[in-house]
Amino acid sequence: MSAPTERSEKDPQERQEERGAGDRQDLRENDARQRAASSADTWPTVVLLPALLLLRYLGEHPWAYWTAAALGLLGTIGAVVEITAGVRHIVHRRRPLVALWVVFCLATALVVLAIRLVDTW
């Protein structure tokens, strides 16, 4: 007789664990769905701006050129991630004007950096 009582005691615990795991997954899915585009998605410009300033004012020095290139690479990686997220927001119609603004800012910064790097080369 002890076997049925043990089973009945384990069932509610197992159900709670299953519900808890399911609730956490639902919360993650809701957070992912509700995340909307914001102007904070332009964070790679914080890395790209010093690179552009180095090229603008100290571009004739080799150390400044290579430092700007390294900063530009880090900024480019971040910009590609955020541009991809911006395009996803546009496709899913989540605040499309903000997403367009983010994509425009980051793409412009990348183009200007590329032009400055090639021009200084």
N, C-alpha and C positions, 0 to 999 in steps of 0.2 A: 503494500500500500504506500510505501514511502516514495515509490517511483512516480506515481501520478502527482503527488503534492510537489515534488521537486520540479517536475515539468511545468506545473502551473505557476510556480514561483519564477521560473526562468523566462517563461513566455512574456510577461509584462516587461521585464528588463530588456529582453531582446527587442520587443516592440518599441520601447523608448529609445534604444540605441538606433534602431532603424529610422525612427521618426526624426531623431536628432541629426543624423547624417543627411537625411532627405531635406530637412529644414535648412541646414547650412548650404547645401547645394542649391536650393531654391533661392536663398539670399544672394549667393554669388551670381546666379543667372540674372536675378533682378537688378543687381548693381551693374552688371555688364550691359544690360538692356537700357537702364536709365542713365548711364553715363552719357552726357551730352557734350558737344563741342564747347570749348570756352577759350577765352583769350589767353589763358594760362598754358594752352598747348603750344604757344610760341616760345617756350623755354629755350630751344636751341639757339635763339638769337642772342642769348646771354653769352654763349661761347663764340658765336660767329662775329659779334660786334668787336671784341678785342682783336680778333684776327684781321678784320677789315681796317681797324685803326692802326694796327702795326704795319700793314701794307701801305696804308695811306701816308703815314708820317715817317716811318723808318724802313720803308721797303728796300732802300738801296743797300742796307746792311744784310749780309748773308744770314746772320743769326736771327734777325727779325723775320726774314722771309721763311726760314725753316720753322720757326716757332709759329708763325701765322699758318703755315701749311699743316702743322700738327694740330693746332686748335681748329682749323677749318675741317680737318678730317673728323674730329670728334663731333663738331657741330653738324657736319653732313650726315653722320650716322644718326644722330638724334633727329635731324630734320626729316630724314627719310622715314623714320618711324612715325613721326607726327603727321607728315603729309599722307602717309598710308591711312592713319586713323582719321584724318580729315576727309579723305575721299570716301572712307567707309561711312562717316557721318552724313556726307552729302547723299550717298546712295540710299541710306536708310531714312533720309529726310529728318534728321535730328539737328535742329538749329542750323540749317544750311547756309545762311548768310555768315554766321560766325565761322563755320567750317571753311567757307570760301575765303574769308579774310585770313584765317590761319594759313591756308595753303598758299595764298598770294604772298603773304609776308615771308614765309619760309622759302618759297621758290625764288622770290626776288633776292633775298639774302644769298642764296646759293649761287645764283647767276652772277651777282656782283662780285662775290668772292672768287668765282672761277675766272671772271674777266680780269680782276686785279692780279691773280696769281699768274695767269698767262701773260698779261701785259708786263709784269715785273720780271718774268723769266727772261 
